[in-house]
């Protein structure tokens, strides 16, 4: 599986046949490594409704026909755009031919550009046997240690920018709680309020946990 970072919290997971696109904030993202027009995903996944995650969801889903999985209230809003949706709530899992996606709690807020309020979520993605945990936007909370209890996490995508989410110091504690084999930082350096030192985060995580940190620039890919 190739995991490509497209900036902010947007990633694709792909093996050539299947491509899963997460939090497609591309238009208006100064660090975006691709445009919405380039995206041709098999599936779209959303952690929550803030514009820097919701992004180009409607446009991409309309021109590709890809179904969108989002928490119930956001999925209901998207269904009004005549999009195919998977409306799981926290704790719920949607099954796909290539695997599954479970919504788990995140400690944040969530409102879509149209004003739909919902709980935020993290995503536990089984992509053909590789378990990827996208934390979404969250602050540090102890229940992060429960996410990998049933199935160990191979790759954790962890916000580190502070101000709107946990900062890189809290994210070290989060990495320790999650216990993923690989940690990839995201949600930093897109705008001045969320500037963070990813290399310092890498050094701290690798000195204090057994996880390895891979720092990706927008457009770069990690194979897992």
C-alpha positions in Angstrom: 0.0 0.0 0.0 1.2 3.5 -0.9 0.2 6.2 1.5 0.6 9.7 -0.1 0.4 12.9 1.9 -1.3 15.8 0.0 -1.0 18.5 2.7 -2.8 19.4 6.0 -4.7 16.2 6.8 -5.3 14.9 3.3 -4.0 11.5 2.4 -4.5 8.8 -0.2 -4.2 5.1 0.4 -3.7 3.2 -2.8 -2.5 -0.2 -4.2 -3.1 0.7 -7.9 -6.6 -0.9 -8.0 -8.2 0.9 -5.0 -7.6 4.5 -3.9 -9.0 5.9 -0.7 -9.0 9.7 -0.3 -9.2 11.2 3.2 -10.1 14.7 4.1 -9.7 16.3 0.7 -8.8 19.9 1.5 -7.1 20.8 -1.7 -8.7 24.0 -3.1 -7.6 26.9 -0.9 -4.8 24.8 0.7 -1.5 26.7 0.2 0.5 23.4 0.7 -1.7 21.1 -1.4 0.3 18.7 -3.6 -2.6 18.1 -6.0 -5.8 19.6 -7.3 -9.3 18.4 -6.8 -9.6 17.8 -10.6 -6.7 15.3 -10.4 -8.4 13.1 -7.8 -10.1 9.9 -8.9 -10.7 7.9 -5.7 -12.5 4.7 -5.2 -13.8 6.0 -1.9 -13.9 9.2 0.1 -13.6 9.4 3.9 -14.2 12.4 6.2 -13.1 12.8 9.8 -15.3 15.9 10.5 -16.9 18.9 8.9 -14.4 21.8 9.2 -13.5 23.3 5.9 -9.8 22.3 6.1 -11.0 18.6 6.1 -14.4 18.7 4.3 -12.7 20.7 1.5 -13.5 19.4 -2.0 -15.6 16.4 -0.9 -18.8 17.3 -2.9 -16.9 18.3 -6.1 -14.8 15.1 -6.1 -17.6 12.8 -5.2 -19.8 14.3 -8.0 -17.2 14.0 -10.7 -16.1 10.5 -9.7 -19.2 8.9 -8.2 -17.1 7.7 -5.3 -19.1 7.0 -2.1 -18.4 9.1 0.9 -18.2 7.7 4.5 -18.8 10.3 7.2 -20.5 10.5 10.5 -24.3 10.4 10.3 -25.1 14.1 10.3 -22.5 15.0 7.7 -23.6 12.0 5.6 -27.2 13.1 5.7 -26.1 16.6 4.4 -24.1 15.0 1.6 -27.0 12.8 0.6 -28.9 15.9 -0.2 -26.3 16.5 -2.9 -27.4 13.2 -4.5 -24.1 11.6 -3.4 -23.7 8.0 -2.3 -22.9 7.9 1.4 -22.0 5.6 4.3 -23.5 7.1 7.4 -21.7 5.4 10.2 -21.6 6.9 13.7 -19.0 6.6 16.4 -18.2 2.9 16.9 -19.7 2.0 13.6 -17.9 0.2 10.8 -18.6 0.2 7.1 -17.4 -2.8 5.1 -15.9 -2.6 1.6 -14.5 -5.1 -0.8 -11.0 -3.9 0.1 -11.5 -3.8 3.8 -13.4 -1.6 6.4 -13.5 1.8 8.1 -14.5 2.3 11.7 -15.3 5.7 13.2 -13.8 6.2 16.7 -13.9 9.3 19.0 -11.8 12.4 18.6 -11.8 15.3 21.1 -12.5 18.3 19.0 -15.5 20.2 17.4 -17.2 19.8 14.0 -19.4 22.1 11.8 -19.6 21.8 8.0 -19.5 24.9 5.8 -23.3 24.6 5.6 -23.6 24.6 9.4 -24.2 20.9 10.1 -23.0 20.2 13.6 -21.7 16.7 14.4 -19.2 14.9 16.6 -15.7 14.6 15.1 -14.1 11.2 14.5 -11.0 9.4 13.9 -10.8 6.7 11.2 -9.5 3.1 11.7 -9.0 1.9 8.2 -8.3 -1.7 7.3 -6.8 -1.3 3.8 -6.4 -4.9 2.6 -4.9 -6.0 5.9 -2.9 -2.9 6.7 -4.4 -0.9 9.7 -4.2 2.8 9.3 -5.5 5.1 12.1 -6.2 8.7 11.0 -6.7 10.6 14.2 -8.5 13.5 12.5 -8.3 16.7 14.6 -8.1 15.9 18.3 -6.6 16.9 21.6 -4.8 14.4 23.8 -7.1 12.1 25.7 -6.5 8.8 27.4 -8.9 6.6 25.3 -6.5 6.8 22.4 -4.9 3.8 24.0 -8.0 1.7 23.3 -8.0 2.1 19.5 -5.4 -0.5 18.8 -6.4 -2.9 21.5 -8.3 -5.2 19.1 -6.0 -4.9 16.2 -2.6 -3.2 16.4 -2.1 -0.1 14.4 0.4 -0.3 11.6 0.4 3.4 10.7 -1.0 6.4 12.7 -1.6 9.7 11.1 -1.2 12.2 13.9 -2.0 15.9 14.1 0.9 17.9 15.7 0.2 21.6 14.8 -1.3 22.8 18.1 -3.7 25.8 18.3 -6.7 23.9 16.9 -5.4 20.4 17.8 -2.9 18.9 20.1 0.7 20.2 19.7 3.8 18.2 19.0 4.5 17.6 22.7 1.0 16.2 23.4 1.3 14.2 20.1 4.3 12.4 21.6 2.1 11.2 24.4 -0.6 10.3 21.9 1.9 8.2 19.9 2.9 6.4 23.1 -0.8 5.6 23.9 -1.5 4.4 20.3 1.7 2.2 19.9 1.7 2.2 16.2 4.5 0.7 14.2 4.8 3.9 12.1 3.7 7.5 12.9 3.3 10.1 10.3 2.7 13.7 11.4 0.1 16.0 9.7 -2.0 19.1 10.3 1.0 21.4 10.7 2.7 24.2 8.8 -0.2 24.9 6.5 -0.9 28.3 8.2 1.1 30.3 10.7 -1.0 29.3 13.8 -0.1 25.7 13.3 3.6 25.9 12.6 5.4 23.0 14.2 8.8 21.3 14.1 8.2 17.8 12.7 11.8 16.7 13.1 11.7 17.6 16.8 8.5 15.5 17.0 10.3 12.6 15.3 13.2 12.8 17.6 11.0 12.8 20.7 8.7 10.0 19.6 11.6 7.8 18.6 13.4 8.4 21.9 10.4 7.9 24.1 8.4 5.1 22.2 9.0 2.1 20.0 7.3 3.8 17.1 9.2 5.0 14.0 8.3 8.4 12.6 8.2 9.1 8.9 8.0 12.8 8.0 6.4 13.4 4.6 6.4 16.6 2.6 3.2 17.3 0.7 3.3 15.0 -2.4 5.6 12.4 -0.9 4.7 8.8 -0.4 5.3 6.1 2.2 5.0 2.4 1.4 3.5 0.3 4.1 
